[in-house]
Amino acid sequence: MKVKIEPSIASGEIKAPPSKSYAHRYLIASALAKGESIIEGIISSDDMEATVKCASALDVSVNRQNDTVLVKSNGLSKEAKNREFYCNESGSTLRFFIPIALALGGKSTFYGTERLISRGISVYEDICREQNISVEKYADKIIFNGKLHSGEFNVRGDISSQFITGLLFALPLLNGDSVINITTDLESGSYIDITIDVLSQFGIEIIRENKTFYVKGNQQYQSKNIAVEGDMSNGAFLDAFNFLGGNVSVIGLNPHSKQGDSVYKSIMEKLKSSAPEISLKDCPDLAPVLFTIAGICNGATFTDTKRLKIKESDRAEVMAKELKKFGILVDVKENSVTVHKCELKTPTEILCGHNDHRIVMALSVISTIYGGEIEGCQAVNKSYPNFFEDIRKIGVKFEVNNEDN
């Protein structure tokens, strides 16, 4: 799908979509709880559908009515059996469910796109090696055979917090107590805060002392009815129009949210008034929109960017390539990105979304100033399928060509 955006001034009120981070976790916690849970705010995005499918693989009933999901479970079966998990391209789904499947034991096959599988599961491979759990990796799937046992887990914290979240979901299901020791600096620690918040709401106790997590075994998840708060990551793209001359009121965001991306507004204020140095250690998903705002305003240097390579695309390199079409020069180094203040122009080349939802949304934002045609816009279905419908409501003008697949 190609979208050709005209210069437009965004104005009006728009509700932020539900938080993907909370929605994933609520779905999983509900699947692990005996009884019935009702979750309001599960949009039908590619990532959410992947988590819904994987929850069903736990012999749990998952029924959707619009954006509300009813999860029913008679309790998890500890019987070792063959299970299949279809993760599509959702890294959260894959990394959250692997330890859960291992806690239940048996043979588990995880399917995903080649890009997803190539992003790696090194932390889990190390654990499986230590516990004699077999792992077979292929281009589009990973097969595990064995059962996870409680104990002490030494885990790197500078690869992805998703591995730690997966363990925090799974370890309460085991017979014995466990400890997770983070052996490096912990990046994206705010996502761990979200996980512990969700676990607490579903009756699971995690004791945290700095970089050590104590998890009692034989805990029982409790069913719950709950609504998903607004998504700071996607809300940032909507609020970005206000830094480009727009007048948009983004509603539905929790001002006290534990989402790390809630810092986006304060960072954008800095980008508007200066050329700051900004760490993306705890908010890597904001990178595309922040690079864009920096390029439009005064430039900036961003640090702690190395993990952008293992997102849906190599986000630093991809944004450098696409922003160059607007005249913005971006220097990408191993763990930093510098966006230079430049004279901007209307792109003469078609922009590419690189199969990455956040790249498409970032390019849409800058195109409202200079115009631009973006190919591969269907990538927004991963997290925010109504993105283009929503920005049309606030006055962004564009044409859609569905011939691009």
Helices and strands as residue ranges (DSSP letters): E 2-5, E 11-15, H 20-32, E 35-40, H 46-56, E 61-65, E 68-73, E 83-86, H 91-104, E 107-111, H 114-118, H 122-130, E 134-137, E 141-145, E 152-155, H 161-170, G 171-173, E 178-182, H 189-201, E 206-209, E 212-215, E 225-227, H 232-239, G 240-244, E 247-251, G 260-263, H 264-273, E 277-279, G 284-286, H 287-296, E 300-303, G 306-310, H 315-324, E 330-332, E 336-339, E 351-352, H 357-370, E 372-375, G 377-382, H 387-393, E 398-401
